[in-house]
Amino acid sequence: MAHRTRPPTGWIQEVKLLAVIMLAGFSATSTTAALAQTPGNVAGIWYDSAGEGAIELAPCGNRMCGQIIWLKQPLNAQGNPLHDRNNPNATMQSRPICGLQILRDLQPL
């Protein structure tokens, strides 16, 4: 079975959107204002709906941040870790996808 040379198109955007929706939904359904304002309530490991990867949401100060911690196919065809090669900033294209912080400074509504 051949390894993909990069993550599926749109995967990172799908995870970002999913995380924002989860945070918004959590704050909207919370029974108390204090509970909705506590970043740690959504902390944990979240898998995308396709099972291609996972992010870890964790407090960063009084907000939430998320980083990619697992990919179903983390290696390219040569057996090397996938990198952020689709980043429009050429200086960031050598960053490994696993460990990449993709969400920062999230806060409930």
FENSULNOR-V396062 format. One record per pair of residues at least 4 apart in sequence whose ideal C-beta (glycine too) atoms are under 7 Angstrom apart, sorted by sequence separation. I is the first residue (numbers start at 0). J is the second residue. D is the distance in whole Angstrom. If there is no record, write none. Layout:
i & j & d
I & J & D
I & J & D
This chain:
i & j & d
6 & 10 & 5
9 & 13 & 6
10 & 14 & 7
11 & 15 & 6
12 & 16 & 6
13 & 17 & 6
14 & 18 & 6
15 & 19 & 6
16 & 20 & 6
17 & 21 & 6
18 & 22 & 6
19 & 23 & 6
20 & 24 & 6
21 & 25 & 6
22 & 26 & 7
23 & 27 & 6
24 & 28 & 6
25 & 29 & 6
30 & 34 & 6
32 & 36 & 6
33 & 37 & 7
46 & 50 & 6
47 & 51 & 6
59 & 63 & 7
74 & 78 & 5
75 & 79 & 5
95 & 99 & 7
6 & 11 & 7
29 & 34 & 5
47 & 52 & 6
58 & 63 & 6
59 & 64 & 4
74 & 79 & 6
86 & 91 & 4
94 & 99 & 6
29 & 35 & 4
34 & 40 & 6
74 & 80 & 6
75 & 81 & 6
86 & 92 & 5
46 & 53 & 5
56 & 63 & 5
57 & 64 & 6
73 & 80 & 6
74 & 81 & 7
45 & 53 & 6
73 & 81 & 6
83 & 91 & 6
84 & 92 & 5
26 & 35 & 4
44 & 53 & 5
45 & 54 & 6
56 & 65 & 5
83 & 92 & 6
55 & 65 & 6
82 & 92 & 6
44 & 55 & 5
45 & 56 & 6
54 & 65 & 4
55 & 66 & 6
70 & 81 & 7
82 & 93 & 6
83 & 94 & 4
54 & 66 & 6
82 & 94 & 6
43 & 56 & 6
54 & 67 & 6
55 & 68 & 5
82 & 95 & 6
83 & 96 & 6
42 & 56 & 5
54 & 68 & 7
82 & 96 & 7
25 & 40 & 7
41 & 56 & 6
42 & 57 & 5
52 & 67 & 6
53 & 68 & 6
80 & 95 & 5
81 & 96 & 4
25 & 41 & 5
42 & 58 & 6
53 & 69 & 4
83 & 99 & 6
52 & 69 & 6
80 & 97 & 6
52 & 70 & 5
22 & 41 & 6
39 & 58 & 5
51 & 70 & 7
52 & 71 & 6
21 & 41 & 6
38 & 58 & 4
51 & 71 & 5
50 & 71 & 6
41 & 63 & 6
38 & 61 & 6
38 & 62 & 6
44 & 68 & 7
73 & 97 & 6
38 & 63 & 5
70 & 96 & 6
18 & 45 & 7
70 & 97 & 6
67 & 96 & 6
68 & 97 & 7
17 & 47 & 6
67 & 97 & 6
67 & 98 & 7
66 & 98 & 6
67 & 99 & 5
14 & 47 & 5
66 & 99 & 6
13 & 47 & 6
66 & 100 & 4
67 & 101 & 6
66 & 101 & 7
18 & 54 & 7
64 & 100 & 6
65 & 101 & 6
10 & 47 & 7
65 & 102 & 3
14 & 52 & 7
18 & 56 & 7
64 & 102 & 6
64 & 103 & 5
14 & 54 & 6
10 & 51 & 6
22 & 63 & 7
10 & 52 & 6
62 & 104 & 5
63 & 105 & 4
62 & 105 & 6
7 & 51 & 6
59 & 103 & 7
62 & 106 & 5
18 & 65 & 6
54 & 101 & 7
6 & 70 & 7
3 & 72 & 5
2 & 72 & 5
4 & 75 & 5
36 & 107 & 6
2 & 74 & 5
4 & 76 & 6
35 & 107 & 5
2 & 75 & 6
2 & 76 & 5
1 & 76 & 6
6 & 81 & 6
5 & 81 & 6
5 & 84 & 6
5 & 85 & 7
26 & 107 & 3
25 & 107 & 7
26 & 108 & 5
22 & 105 & 6
18 & 102 & 5
22 & 107 & 6
23 & 108 & 6
15 & 101 & 6
14 & 101 & 7
15 & 102 & 6
6 & 96 & 6
11 & 101 & 6
